[in-house]
Amino acid sequence: MKHDTVLLNHEKIHLKQQLELLILPFYIWYVLEFVFRFIQHKNWHVAYINISFEKEAYLNEGGDLHYLNERRFWRFLKYL
């Protein structure tokens, strides 16, 4: 199904991000950025969708299923 392919691609983008940051720093960064975004926006959902890792994953999950083949190292920084 199309939805499953998009979801799988979204999660593969997160896996790539985690590998680039050696896993534990990814989660530390994720939580710290969420807290910052929550303070900034005062809304849980808005904070979540504005995390750089989520922005990259959502914006590239379905439009180009070959995104990971062309993705540059630490590309999530573009979405800060």
C-alpha positions as a LaTeX table, in Angstrom:
\begin{tabular}{lrrr}
\hline
Residue & $x$ (\AA) & $y$ (\AA) & $z$ (\AA) \\
\hline
Met1 & 0.00 & 0.00 & 0.00 \\
Lys2 & 1.11 & 3.57 & $-0.73$ \\
His3 & 0.67 & 4.64 & 2.91 \\
Asp4 & 2.91 & 1.81 & 4.13 \\
Thr5 & 5.62 & 2.78 & 1.63 \\
Val6 & 5.50 & 6.41 & 2.75 \\
Leu7 & 5.61 & 5.45 & 6.44 \\
Leu8 & 8.51 & 3.09 & 5.81 \\
Asn9 & 10.41 & 5.81 & 3.95 \\
His10 & 9.73 & 8.27 & 6.81 \\
Glu11 & 11.20 & 5.82 & 9.32 \\
Lys12 & 14.19 & 5.05 & 7.08 \\
Ile13 & 14.98 & 8.78 & 7.05 \\
His14 & 14.96 & 8.70 & 10.87 \\
Leu15 & 17.24 & 5.65 & 10.86 \\
Lys16 & 19.72 & 7.53 & 8.67 \\
Gln17 & 19.58 & 10.51 & 11.02 \\
Gln18 & 20.18 & 8.24 & 14.02 \\
Leu19 & 23.18 & 6.59 & 12.38 \\
Glu20 & 24.71 & 9.95 & 11.51 \\
Leu21 & 24.48 & 11.07 & 15.13 \\
Leu22 & 25.49 & 7.70 & 16.58 \\
Ile23 & 22.01 & 6.99 & 18.00 \\
Leu24 & 22.16 & 8.32 & 21.60 \\
Pro25 & 23.02 & 11.92 & 20.60 \\
Phe26 & 20.09 & 11.75 & 18.14 \\
Tyr27 & 17.65 & 11.14 & 20.98 \\
Ile28 & 19.23 & 13.76 & 23.22 \\
Trp29 & 19.07 & 16.33 & 20.40 \\
Tyr30 & 15.48 & 15.27 & 19.59 \\
Val31 & 14.28 & 15.79 & 23.17 \\
Leu32 & 16.14 & 19.09 & 23.61 \\
Glu33 & 14.84 & 20.43 & 20.33 \\
Phe34 & 11.30 & 19.36 & 21.24 \\
Val35 & 11.54 & 21.20 & 24.58 \\
Phe36 & 12.87 & 24.30 & 22.81 \\
Arg37 & 10.09 & 24.15 & 20.19 \\
Phe38 & 7.46 & 23.60 & 22.87 \\
Ile39 & 8.62 & 26.69 & 24.77 \\
Gln40 & 8.71 & 28.58 & 21.48 \\
His41 & 5.24 & 27.53 & 20.22 \\
Lys42 & 3.41 & 26.55 & 23.44 \\
Asn43 & 1.73 & 23.72 & 21.57 \\
Trp44 & 2.73 & 20.05 & 21.67 \\
His45 & 1.79 & 19.21 & 18.07 \\
Val46 & 3.34 & 22.35 & 16.58 \\
Ala47 & 6.52 & 21.70 & 18.58 \\
Tyr48 & 6.65 & 18.11 & 17.31 \\
Ile49 & 6.24 & 18.97 & 13.61 \\
Asn50 & 8.88 & 21.70 & 13.90 \\
Ile51 & 11.63 & 19.39 & 15.14 \\
Ser52 & 14.28 & 19.42 & 12.40 \\
Phe53 & 14.34 & 15.60 & 12.18 \\
Glu54 & 10.57 & 15.47 & 11.71 \\
Lys55 & 10.56 & 18.30 & 9.18 \\
Glu56 & 13.09 & 16.48 & 7.04 \\
Ala57 & 11.25 & 13.18 & 7.31 \\
Tyr58 & 7.76 & 14.56 & 6.63 \\
Leu59 & 8.84 & 16.78 & 3.75 \\
Asn60 & 10.69 & 13.95 & 2.01 \\
Glu61 & 8.72 & 10.83 & 2.95 \\
Gly62 & 6.47 & 10.52 & $-0.06$ \\
Gly63 & 7.42 & 12.89 & $-2.82$ \\
Asp64 & 10.68 & 11.18 & $-3.65$ \\
Leu65 & 11.07 & 7.59 & $-2.49$ \\
His66 & 14.72 & 7.74 & $-3.61$ \\
Tyr67 & 15.49 & 10.70 & $-1.34$ \\
Leu68 & 17.85 & 8.68 & 0.84 \\
Asn69 & 19.99 & 7.74 & $-2.17$ \\
Glu70 & 20.70 & 11.41 & $-2.86$ \\
Arg71 & 20.55 & 12.81 & 0.67 \\
Arg72 & 23.59 & 14.71 & 1.93 \\
Phe73 & 25.21 & 13.98 & 5.29 \\
Trp74 & 23.48 & 15.74 & 8.25 \\
Arg75 & 20.83 & 17.12 & 5.88 \\
Phe76 & 18.45 & 17.63 & 8.82 \\
Leu77 & 20.44 & 20.79 & 9.65 \\
Lys78 & 18.78 & 22.44 & 6.67 \\
Tyr79 & 15.48 & 22.21 & 8.58 \\
Leu80 & 16.62 & 23.97 & 11.76 \\
\hline
\end{tabular}
